[in-house]
């Protein structure tokens, strides 16, 4: 997902395409040599297009991992600050209003799921 990907294809002689992060999909006659809907009709009718053997991806090469953006790191930090504020507020409210429940029943799932999301963000692909 966050890797730099070089794709070598044979679509209308486009050669190698470098793609970083969220790649913009380009549809239309200029990129794929036809309309998306005509390809759907060919799929439904189970007919192969005349240039079926020519249009395929020959090679995909992953060169290195893309760096994490500073904006997403700041957003993650802001989320953890809000979680800490929520944990403090829940602990205070349970003690102040004498609610007969342990505050960990409310705060612990939040911290666990946020930790899993953070680990997936930093360790995942």
N, C-alpha and C positions, 0 to 999 in steps of 0.2 A: 504494500500500500504506500509506504513512504519511501520507496526506492526509486532511483533513476533507472528507467527502463529504455533500452534501445530496441526498437522493433524493426526488423527488416521484412518488408512485404513486397508484394508484386501488384499492388492496387494502382493501376493507371501510371505505372512507372514512378511511384513516389519515393522509392529508395528507403533510407533509414529515417525513422521518426524518433526524436528524443522526447520523452514524456516525464514530467516531474510532478509528483503529488497527484492532485485531482486533474486529470487531463480533460480537455474540452473535446467532446465528440463532435466530429464534423460529418454531417450527413448531406447528401445531395450528389448531383452529377459530377461535381468537380472533385470529390474525394473518392467515392466508391464506384464511380462509373455508372450509376443508375439510382433509382429511387428505392427507398427503404420498403415501400409498400409493394413494389413489384417483386422484391425478394421474398416478401411474406406470401404473396400469391404463388410464387414458384414453390415455396415450402409446402403450402397447403395442397397444391396440385401434384406434388412429388416429382416435378420435372427439374432436371438439372439445368442450370444456365449454360449457354454455349461455351463460356470461358471458365467453366468450373475448375478445370485442372490448372489454370493459370493464376487464379486468385486465392492465395493462401499465405499464411504467415510462415516464412522460412526459418526465422531465428528470433529468439527473445534472449537478450543478454542483460542481466542485472549487474550494474557496475559498482554502486555503493549506496549506502543508506542515506536518505535525505535528512538534513539537520532539522531538529524540532524548531518550530517558530517561537519567537519570544512572546508573541501575543497569546499563543495557546498555553505557554508556561505561566504567564500572568493570570490567565483565566483559571487555570488549575489552582494556583495559589489563592485566588479570590474565593474559589469554591471551598477550599480547606479552611479558610478564615471564617466563612459563613457556617461551616459545619462546627467549628470550635465555638462560635457564638451560639449556635443552636444548642449544643451540649451544655454550655454554661447556663443558658436560659431555662432549659428543661430541668436541670438540677436545682436551680434557684426556685422555679415555680413549684416543683414537687415539695421542696422543703418549706416554702413560704405558705402554701395553701394546704399543707398536710394531706396531700394526695397519697392514698395507701398503695403506691406502686413504686417499684425500684426504678430510678431514672435510666438505668442501663437497658431496660426493656425497650426504651425509646431511642436512646443514643447509640447503643452498640450495633444494631443493624445498619444504621446510617454510616458509622465509621467503617464497618466491615465492607459494605458495598462500595463506598468511596475509595477504600484502599485497593479493592480488586480493580476498580476502574482506573485508578492511578497506575497500578502495576501493569495492566494491559496497555495503557498508553505508552509507558516508558520502556517496557520489555517486549511488547508486541511488534508485529511487522507493520 
